[in-house]
Structure formats: C-alpha cells, structure tokens
Amino acid sequence: MKNTINRPFTVARWAVLALSLLLAGVQAARAQTSKLSFTKIDVLNAAFTLGQGVASDGTVAGTYYDQSFVPHGFLRSPTGVFTNPVDVPKSTATAILGIDPPGQFVVGAYLDSAGNQHGFVMRLSDKGFATIDFPGAFLTVPFDMNSGGQIVGAHLDSDGITHHGFSVPVVEASLSIGTFQSIDLPSAAWTAAFGVNDYGDIVGFYVPANSPPQCHSYRLSGGNVTTLRVSSGGGDLANGINDAGNVVGSIGSACPFLLANPAASGGLFFRSPSIVLGLVSVHGYLLARDGTVTAVNLPGVQSTQPNRINSSGMIVGFYNTAPGPGSMTHGFLAVPTQ
C-alpha cells in the first residue's frame, strides 16, 4: 500500500538530514533524446495558456490569461474537451497550479474581492474550496497535491523575499486544512516544494546559504534529502515527480530570474504576467530514478518548461515560441511514444 501519511518536518529532524549527490552533471552516456509526442494546448481566445498539472487519466489542469490579462483556471479532458473558466467562486483572478492524480481536486492561488491573494484547494465536483494561508506568511502558494490529500507548496516570509517550502494535509470530505509543516533544507537560504507523489516524495529547489546564489533541485524521500544535479552549473528546478520516482524540471535562465524576482516562484501571477512567462533559454528534462536524463524540449522554440509528470509518463507544461515576456506562450502535453 502506498504511504500517503504526512511526515513531520520538524527543525530537529531537518538538522540530521543528509544531503547526497545524485548526479554531478549530465553525462553523455546517460543522456537521451526525448521520444515524446507533443500536443499544443491553447484555450480558445486566450492570450497565454500554461499547462500546470496532469491527472492519471490524462486530464490537464492549468491557467490561461484572457485578453484583459486576467488569469483563470481551465481543465482539458483526455479527449481534448476544454472546461473554462474553472475559478474559485467570487474570486477576481484564479491560477490553477496542480491537480491530484484521481482528478478530483485542484490547487493554486486566487485573489479575493478585496484584492488579497490566497492559496486554495478546490473540489471539482461542486467547486467547494478551502483557503490555504501559511500562518504569518506574506504569500502562500500550493503547487501540487497527491491522492492522499497531501498538499505541498511555497510560502514567502513577511519580508516578501525568503522562500520556505510547506506541506499540509487536507481532509477531502470536509475540505478541512490540517497542520502546516515548513520545509527548510539544512544550510539553505531558500527552499520551495513544487511536486509530491503518492508515496509522499517531494521535489523542489533550494538556494544554499553563504555561497553565490544558485538554485539546486532536491528530492525528499523517507526523511532523506538528495540533491539532483542535472546541470553542472546549477540553475536546476525540479517541478514534478511521479510514483516511479521520475522527475521533470528545467535548467537555464529560470534560476537567476527567480532570484531577481522572488515572488515569481511564489505565484504572484496576478501582479504581472511577465514575471512568470518571460523565461528565455529554459530547457526541460526528465530525470529517471536510475539517473538517466532525457531532454524534454519542443523543436524550434525559445524555452520549454515541464511542470508535472503522471504515473503513465505524460508530461505537462508550457513553452514560448518567441523571446520576450509572455510571447507566444502555449501549454503542452507530451506523451511517451515508446
């Protein structure tokens, strides 16, 4: 049986976690060319479309910007039928950032009628939702949710700069939010949690303290932290993990961009679309549990950002076909062909 019980992330426990190196860099013998079939995902009449999550059956969840650059959530069925908008009731803007494997709940962020931003979890059957705000945080953004109701994300300190990861359980029947646990890697200045699988394994990125600012990916599994080095120069972002332990993410300009704009990875989609859509020269990857790295890049585009991977190996994300903030941004679904 899969273990979906949340593990306590206490300060004392983090102090004894061991950081180990999984990959020192991409080695030619272990690198592969992607064998994926890509499908473009565009919400009708949308300015931009971003694929953010994919359920076990291939249902895609994500965010699109309308012609007034207001974000809304959307769903795309396995047969290609769109449902939009999928917004938090009475919100003025909604960004869907993840979907659970059964396809019953989505998580993300929204603006209330007063213009305040909150995280949320929403049940799709009736649009019942619960607000997710880490106590005392400047900003809270849930990014992913597993089948057992474990939600992971990132929150910003009251300074609006320092990132911390978090994990929180939700009782799905009542949409009751449990106790938050902060995720801070030892000796890290910043930590963020982007993806979680049904075993409770978490991936994200951290920035080491007392060193030149660089983003490094990590996997947290069974209380052990593993650094995932896909790029020898740093700048790795691990965005999603499936039950097989396969990780998707990106390397390139994303790290310095996020360091210069800390709210970008915190989900400030509502203040300025360009801060999340302006990444250039970002390249996607699939890191298998055995260490094999596969490129996930659409040919001829400026950047490719894989965000999640499901149990069947389907990958969802977005890409830019031209340079500049938000230029020609489309979602995609990549399906393995072998």
Backbone hydrogen bonds, N-H to C=O, Kabsch-Sander energy under -0.5 kcal/mol:
donor,donor_aa,acceptor,acceptor_aa,energy
4,T,2,K,-0.9
10,T,8,P,-0.9
14,W,10,T,-2.2
15,A,11,V,-1.5
16,V,12,A,-0.6
16,V,13,R,-1.2
17,L,14,W,-1.2
20,S,18,A,-0.6
20,S,225,V,-1.2
22,L,20,S,-0.6
22,L,227,T,-2.3
23,L,227,T,-0.5
26,V,230,V,-0.5
27,Q,25,G,-0.7
30,R,27,Q,-1.7
31,A,27,Q,-0.8
31,A,28,A,-0.7
32,Q,293,V,-2.2
37,S,335,V,-2.8
38,F,36,L,-0.6
39,T,333,L,-2.3
41,I,331,G,-2.9
42,D,40,K,-0.5
46,A,43,V,-2.1
47,A,65,Y,-3.1
48,F,65,Y,-0.9
49,T,329,T,-1.2
50,L,63,T,-3.0
51,G,317,G,-1.3
52,Q,61,A,-2.4
53,G,61,A,-2.4
55,A,59,T,-2.8
56,S,101,P,-2.6
58,G,55,A,-1.6
60,V,76,R,-2.6
61,A,53,G,-2.7
62,G,74,F,-1.9
63,T,50,L,-2.0
64,Y,72,H,-2.7
65,Y,48,F,-2.1
66,D,70,V,-2.3
69,F,66,D,-2.4
72,H,64,Y,-2.5
74,F,62,G,-1.9
75,L,83,T,-2.1
76,R,60,V,-2.5
77,S,81,V,-3.0
80,G,77,S,-2.2
83,T,75,L,-2.7
86,V,73,G,-2.6
87,D,85,P,-0.5
91,S,88,V,-2.1
92,T,111,L,-2.3
93,A,111,L,-0.8
94,T,71,P,-1.9
95,A,109,A,-3.0
97,L,95,A,-0.5
97,L,107,V,-2.9
98,G,107,V,-1.5
100,D,105,F,-2.1
103,G,100,D,-1.9
106,V,122,M,-2.2
107,V,98,G,-2.1
108,G,120,F,-1.7
109,A,95,A,-2.1
110,Y,118,H,-2.6
111,L,93,A,-2.2
112,D,116,N,-2.6
115,G,112,D,-2.1
118,H,110,Y,-2.5
119,G,132,I,-1.4
120,F,108,G,-2.0
121,V,130,A,-1.8
122,M,106,V,-2.9
123,R,128,G,-3.3
124,L,104,Q,-2.5
124,L,122,M,-0.5
126,D,123,R,-0.6
127,K,123,R,-1.9
130,A,121,V,-2.2
132,I,119,G,-2.7
133,D,131,T,-0.5
137,A,134,F,-2.2
138,F,156,L,-2.5
139,L,156,L,-1.0
141,V,154,A,-2.8
143,F,152,V,-2.8
144,D,152,V,-1.7
146,N,150,Q,-2.1
149,G,146,N,-1.6
151,I,149,G,-0.5
151,I,168,V,-2.7
152,V,144,D,-2.0
153,G,166,F,-1.7
154,A,141,V,-2.2
155,H,164,H,-2.8
156,L,139,L,-2.4
157,D,162,T,-2.2
160,G,157,D,-2.2
164,H,155,H,-1.9
165,G,183,I,-2.2
166,F,153,G,-1.6
167,S,181,Q,-2.2
168,V,151,I,-2.4
170,V,149,G,-1.7
171,V,176,S,-2.7
172,E,170,V,-0.9
175,L,171,V,-2.0
176,S,171,V,-1.1
178,G,169,P,-3.1
181,Q,167,S,-2.3
183,I,165,G,-3.1
184,D,182,S,-0.6
188,A,185,L,-1.7
189,A,207,V,-3.2
190,W,207,V,-1.3
191,T,163,H,-0.9
192,A,205,F,-2.4
193,A,153,G,-1.2
194,F,192,A,-0.5
194,F,203,V,-2.4
195,G,203,V,-2.0
197,N,201,D,-1.8
200,G,197,N,-1.7
202,I,220,L,-2.3
203,V,195,G,-2.2
204,G,218,Y,-1.4
205,F,192,A,-1.3
206,Y,216,H,-2.6
207,V,190,W,-2.0
209,A,187,S,-2.5
216,H,206,Y,-2.4
217,S,228,L,-0.8
218,Y,204,G,-1.7
219,R,226,T,-2.2
220,L,202,I,-3.3
221,S,219,R,-0.6
221,S,224,N,-2.7
224,N,221,S,-1.8
225,V,18,A,-0.9
226,T,219,R,-2.7
227,T,20,S,-2.9
228,L,217,S,-2.2
229,R,227,T,-0.8
230,V,228,L,-1.0
234,G,231,S,-1.8
235,G,215,C,-1.7
236,D,215,C,-1.7
237,L,250,S,-2.3
238,A,204,G,-0.7
239,N,237,L,-0.6
239,N,248,V,-2.6
240,G,248,V,-1.8
242,N,246,N,-1.8
245,G,242,N,-1.8
247,V,287,L,-2.8
248,V,240,G,-2.1
249,G,285,Y,-1.8
250,S,237,L,-2.2
251,I,283,H,-2.3
252,G,235,G,-0.6
253,S,280,V,-0.5
253,S,281,S,-0.5
255,C,252,G,-0.7
257,F,253,S,-1.7
258,L,254,A,-2.6
259,L,255,C,-2.6
260,A,256,P,-1.9
261,N,257,F,-1.2
264,A,261,N,-2.5
266,G,262,P,-0.6
267,G,264,A,-1.2
268,L,263,A,-2.1
269,F,267,G,-2.7
272,S,268,L,-0.9
275,I,272,S,-1.5
276,V,273,P,-1.4
277,L,273,P,-1.2
278,G,274,S,-1.3
281,S,302,Q,-1.0
283,H,251,I,-2.9
284,G,296,V,-0.7
285,Y,249,G,-2.1
286,L,294,T,-2.6
287,L,247,V,-3.5
288,A,286,L,-0.7
288,A,292,T,-2.9
291,G,288,A,-2.1
293,V,30,R,-1.9
294,T,286,L,-2.8
295,A,32,Q,-1.8
296,V,284,G,-2.2
301,V,298,L,-1.2
302,Q,320,N,-2.0
303,S,320,N,-1.4
304,T,282,V,-2.5
305,Q,318,F,-3.0
307,N,316,V,-3.4
308,R,316,V,-1.6
310,N,314,M,-2.2
313,G,310,N,-1.8
315,I,334,A,-2.7
316,V,308,R,-2.1
317,G,332,F,-1.8
318,F,305,Q,-1.8
319,Y,330,H,-2.5
320,N,303,S,-1.6
321,T,327,S,-0.5
321,T,328,M,-1.3
322,A,327,S,-0.8
326,G,277,L,-1.7
327,S,324,G,-1.6
329,T,326,G,-0.9
330,H,319,Y,-2.3
330,H,328,M,-0.5
331,G,41,I,-2.2
332,F,317,G,-2.1
333,L,39,T,-2.0
334,A,315,I,-3.4
335,V,37,S,-2.4
335,V,333,L,-0.5
337,T,35,K,-2.1
